[in-house]
Amino acid sequence: MLKGFKEFLMRGNVLDLAIAVVIGTAFATVVKTVVDSLVNPLVASLGGSNVKGLAWTIVEGNEKSTIDFAAIINAFVVFFLTALVVYFVLVVPMKKIQDRRAAAAAAKGEVPEAEPLTMDQQLLVEIRDSLRARQ
């Protein structure tokens, strides 16, 4: 399953991106609350008694020169948890549904219809064919 998760993150499918944006937005509040309530205190405890936790102030007394490593860690945690939820709540079940439909169609002897090529794909086929003709 983790291999599928990695492939999901690495491919550039527009539909998957749209799903990720919509579901990511919906789950952002929930994930942010969990991170703020659970992960922030754990990360801050690693920094000792300092309220900021894992932060480093470049110029003492200048709050704007503080690098907050805990916020950076939290941003990665929020991204990872959101991507994990999108993958396991939407992508895995949809893949199982598609596999079942394909298996049912194969059992009935139906051949799935090929989707028509888009204009971009047609142009790429023509370019490929013309390059082959040159050789």
Buried (B, 14 or more C-beta within 10 A) or exposed (E): EEEEBEEBEEEEEEEBEEBBEEBBEEBEEEBBEBBEEEBBEEBBEEBEEEEBBBBEBEEEEEEEEBEBBBBEBBEEBBEEBBBEBBBEEBBBEEEEEEEEEEEEEEEEEEEEEEEEEEEEEEEEEEEEEEEEEEE
